[in-house]
Amino acid sequence: MTLLAERATIWEQMKALNATARNANRDFDGEETASYEKMEKDLESLTNRIERDEKEAKLDASLEKKFENHPGLYTGTGPVDTDDAKFENAFSQFLRYGLNDMEGDPRQIMQARFAQDKRISNAAGVGTGVAGGFTVAPLFRATVIETMKYYGPMLDESENITTDTGAIMNWPTNDDTGNMGALLAENATITAQDVTYGQGQLEAYMYTSKLILASLQFMQDSPNADTWLAKKIGQRLGRILNNHATVGVGTTQPDGITVPAAAVTGTGSFATTGGIQYTNLIDLMESLDPAYGNDPNCKWMMHQTSRKAIRKLVDTTGRPIWEPALQANVPDTLIGRPVLINPDMATVAQNAKSLGYGSIKSAYIVRETAGVQILRLVERYADSLQVGFFGFARFDGTLQDANAFKTFQVTPTA
């Protein structure tokens, strides 16, 4: 039996047990409570395994596709005809051996690339090519970006833009949903209705993967050293960026999507539902203006503890409103809408915003500046026969339309 089928079976058993007690207008007895709690734990474990397997398969497939588009990379076989492919191979040698130990064309390619890279050569304190400051090769960068998206939904779901510089970026905003046209009588003067503009702003905060150490033997011998390093950098950058895009406080970091005041506040019981009621979910959906609520990109985003609480809820006819997916790579649904699990949203607790609904792509924008860059440090760790690496990149994120995504705040009482 597949994990999906096993999960579906457990879910049907949980619904049946709950329906028996509900139809008898009673709570679970001791044996039923123990049975339900065990099934709930099994369901949670299966769900986590399914999500991990699907994410890993999606990431592997994406990276394999990128390698297929660059034949011969890292293996020394196959054609290498494009400039990007030549740079990929030169960059791979640079990671393994360092610029000083490279010879011939690959070394010239890396030197030329550094000379062209004004973003690094003009940046005080970043270092020189010999010290290891280079914009990463396309495939390496793709691996970093794909891995970053693997570690949270915000980078994958938001609108993404890339700029060459980190200059402050402004753009006009407007909310005209409260205005409408009017009837016009014959020979009457048209009434004016001004359009009020606001202004959004994106900066470019510097993020780093922190230092990553690798043995000299590993870098020279492992055929997967490049992707290993790219994934480590992507993991670390992905975690911090998803966190800041979710709960960032602004000013010195991005503005988080959950920072604005909640649209709906719960009044439910912590003892039974974790402070979340079915009516709260309906209120949250309806808090969006129809111009936004009808967007096909609307999804739920929640912490895992919210999912656990919501699984216990039923609609007005007694049917569970949570629908686990029965097919691979198909999201679970809640009241007919897909569900995203975001580990950086607040856990279910008093006054916590652990649940949101809307179109993240319409609501939130992420800016990346100048691509991912990397430093290779040799002398500092030479006595341990290790090489130090760290990646760095400049990002920012902000709400471009707060009307497109709303949050629910858990009840303020226990």
N, C-alpha and C positions, 0 to 999 in steps of 0.2 A: 504494500500500500504506500502511495506517495505521501509526502508530508502534507500536501494540500488536502488530499482525501482524508487523511487521519485527522487533520484539524477540523474539517467539515463534519466528520462523524462525531467528534467530541462536542462541537457546537450544537448539533442537533440534540444530543443527549442533555446538554445543559438547558436548552430551550424546553425540552419535554419535562424535565424535572421542575423547572420554574413554572410551567403551565399547570402541572398537577397541583402545586401548592396554591397558585393563583385561583384556579377554578374551584378549589375547596375553601377559598377565602381565608387562608391561614398562612403562617410563616413556615419556614423549613423546621422540621424537627432536628434533633442532634445528628442523627445518621445522615439525613439529607444535607444538612449544612456541611458536614465533613466531606461528603461525596461531591457537592458542588464546588467547594473550595479546592479540592484535589483536581477536578476537571478544569477549573479556571487556571490553576498553575500549569497544568499540562498544555492548555490552549495558549497561554502566554509564552511558554517555552517553544512550542511549535511555531508560533508566529514569529518570534525572534529568529529562529533558525531559518525559516522561509525567507525573511527579509534579508538576512545576511547572505544566504546563498544567491538570491536574486540580484542583490547589489554587486556581489563579487562576480557573478556571471556577466552582468551588464558591463562592469568595468573591464573585465578580461576581453570581452568581445570588442569593446571600443578600442582598446589598446592593440589587440591583434589586427584589427582592421587598419590601424595607422601603420603598423609594421609592414603589412602587405603592400601598402602604398609607397614604401621605401625599400625596394628589394636590395638585398646585399648588405644592409646596415648591420654593423657590429659582428658580422660573421666572416667577412673577408671574401665572400662569394657573391656572384650575381653582378649585374650591371649597376654602376653608379654614374648616372649621366647628368642629373640636375645639380644646380648650385646648392639647393637645400640638402640633397643627399650627400654631397661632398662635405658640406659643413657638418652634417650629422656625424660622419665618420671621423672628421678632424676633432669635433667636440668630444667624441667617445675616447679618442686617444688622449686628449687633454685631461679628461677626468682620471684616466688610469695612470698616466705617466707624468703629467705636468708639461708645461710649455718648453722648459729647458731640455727635456729628454725627447722631444718630438723632432722628427727630421723631415726634410723634403717638403712636398706640397701641403700635407696637413698642417705643418707648423706655419707655413706662409699664409694659409687660409685663416688660421686663428689670429695671427698677427694683423692681417689685413682687416679682419672683422673687428678687432679691438680698436684699430685706428679709425675705423668708420663710426664707431659707437660713441657718439657725442654725449649720450646720456651718462656714460661712465667716465669718460676721459675729462669731462667738464665738471664732474661732481667732486668737490673737495672731500677728502677723507675716505673715499671709496677704494682707492688703490690703483695699481697699475696692472697691465696685462700679465707681467711676470708674477705678480703677487696673486693673480688668479681672478680678476674681475672681468667676466664676460657675460653678454647676453646669451641665454641658453639656446641650443639648437631647437628647430621646430618640433621634432618628435619628442624631445625631452620636455619641452614646455607643454605639449599636448598631454603628456602623461601626468605632469604636475596638475594641470587644470582639471582633467578628468578625475583625478584622485581627490582634489579639493571638493568637487561636486558630490563625490561619493559620501563625504562626511557630513552632509547636511543638505536640506532642501533649498535653502535660501539662494545659493549661487546658481542652482539649476533652474529654479522657478522665476527668479527676478529677470527684469530686463537688464542686459549687459551691454556696456559700451567700453571701447578702448580708445585712449587718447595718447598722443605722442609725448605730451608734456604734462606736468602736474599743476599747471596754473589753475587757479580757482575757476570753476566752470559754473556760470549762471544761466538760467533759462526761465522764461516767463511761465507762470501757472495761472489757471483760471477755473473757477467753479461757477458755471452758469446754470446749474440744474434748477435753481429756484426761479428762473425767469421763463416767461412764455410769451408767445405772440398775442395779438389782440385783434378783435374785429375792427374794421375801419368803415365808418359811415361815408356816404358819398359826399365829396367836397370837404371832408374833415382833414385836419392836420395830423400827421403821424406823430405819436408820442415817442420821445426818446427814452432809451433804456441803456445806460452806460454799461460797458463791460469792465469789470474790476479785475485787475491783474495783480498777482503776487509774484514772488521770485523764489525759485529753488536754487540751491547751491551745493556743489560737490567739490571737495578738496582731494588730497591724495596723501593719505597717511602711510608711513613706511612700516611694513611688516616684515618680520624675519622668521625663518624656520628654527632659529637657534642653531647652535653648533651640532654637527653630526660627524662622528669619528668613524673611520673605516680603516682596517688594517691594510698595509701596503700589499700584502699577499692577496687579500680578497679583491682589491681593485685591479690587480694585474691578472688574476687567474679566473675570476668569475665572469661567465658570459652574460650575466644579468646585472652586473654592477650598475650600469646606467639606469635601468628601470627601477632597481632597488633604491637608488639615491633619489630619483624623481618621485617615487611613491612616498618616501619618508618626508621629503620637502612638502609634497602635496598634502599629506596627512596633517602635518602641523599647521600649515597655512590654512587648510580647509577648516580645521576645528576652530581656530580663533576668528576667522572671517564669518563663519556661520553664527558663532556666538555674538559677535558685534552687530551683525545684520539683524539678529533677532532681538537682542536686549541692550544694544549699545546706547550709551547715554548722550552721545553727541559731544560737541565742543572739541574734545581731544581724541575722539574716535567716531565711527559712523553712528548715525541715528538708527536705533533698532525699530523694526516694524511693529513691535508690541508696546512701544513707549507711550503713544497717545492714550488719553483716557479711554477706559473701557466703554463699549456701547451698551452692554448688558451686565448687570450684577446679579448673582444668584442668591436664592433664599432657601436652597435645599438642605437636606440633612446630611452631615458628614457620615453619620452612622450607616446610612443605607446606600447613598449614591455619591459620596465624596463631594457633596455640595453642588452637584449638577443635576438639573431636572430636564425632562423632555421639553417642557415649555420654554426653558432657557435656550435650548438649541433653536427652536422655532423663532424666538425673539431675536436671536443673533442673526439668523438668516434674513429675517425681515427688517433688520436694522440697516441693511443696504438699500439704497435707492434702487428702484427697478432698473434704472439705466445701468447699474453695476451688478445687481443681483441676477440678471438674466445672462450675464457673461458666461459662456461655456467653460471658461478657465477657472471658475470659482471652485475652490476646494477647501476642505477643513485642514487646519494645521494644529497639532496638539502635542503635548508631552505624553509619554507612554502611560503615566498615571491617570491622565484624563481618559485615555482609551479604556483602561481597566474600569473606570467608573461608568463610562457611557455604555459599556457592554451590558450593564444591568438594567438599562432603561428600556421601556416599551412605549409604543404609541398609544393613542386613545382606544384602540381596539385590542390592546394587550399583546401586540406583536413586537418582537425585538426590532429596534431601529438600526442596529448594527448588522451589516452583511459582510462576512468574511469572503474574500475572493476565492473562487474555486479553480482559477486558471493561473498559471505562472505569469509573472510580470503584469498582472492586473491588480490595481489597488483595491483594498477594502473600501466599502462605501458606507456612508452615514446619511440617512434620509436621501439616498440617491446620488450623493456627491462623493468624489474620491477623497481619501484621507491620507495626509502626510504626517509622519511622525518626526518631530523636531526635538532632539534631546536637549536643546538649549532653551526651550520654553520652560516656564516655571512649572515645578511639580504642583500637584493638587494640594493646596493649603489655603488658609484663610487669606482673603484679599489677593490671591495669586491670579495672574493672567496665564492660564495654562491651556487656553483654547482660543482659536481664531478662525475666521471664515471670510473668504473673498477671493479675489484674483490677485495673487502676489505679483504677477507680471505687470499688471496695471498699476499696482500700488507702489512697488519698490524698484529702485534702480541701483545697479552696482557699477562702479567705474573702476577700470584697471588702467594704470599708466605705465607705458614704456616696457611692458612685458616683465617676465621673471628673469632675474639675474642671479649669478652665483659667484662665490669666492672660494678659491681652493688654497688652503693653508698647509704648507709642507714643513718648513723649518721649525715651526712652533712645536710640532709633535714628532720630530724626527727621531728623538731618543727612544720612542716607543714604537717606531716603525709604523706610525699611523699617519693618515692624511685627514685633515679637517675640512669640512665643507659647511657652508650655510647659504641658503637661498634667501633672497629678499625681493620684495615687490611692493608697489604702491597701490592702495585701494581706498575706496570710500563707498558709502552707500547711504541712501536716504529715501524717505517717503516722497514720491513724486505726486501721489494722489491718495490722501488719507481716506477718501470716501470709498475706495475700492476694497479695503480690507478692515474688518472690525474684530475686536477682541471681546472675550467674556471674562469677567472677574468673578472668581469663586466667592461664595457667601462670606461675609465678614464675621459670621458667628459660627460657633462649633455645633 
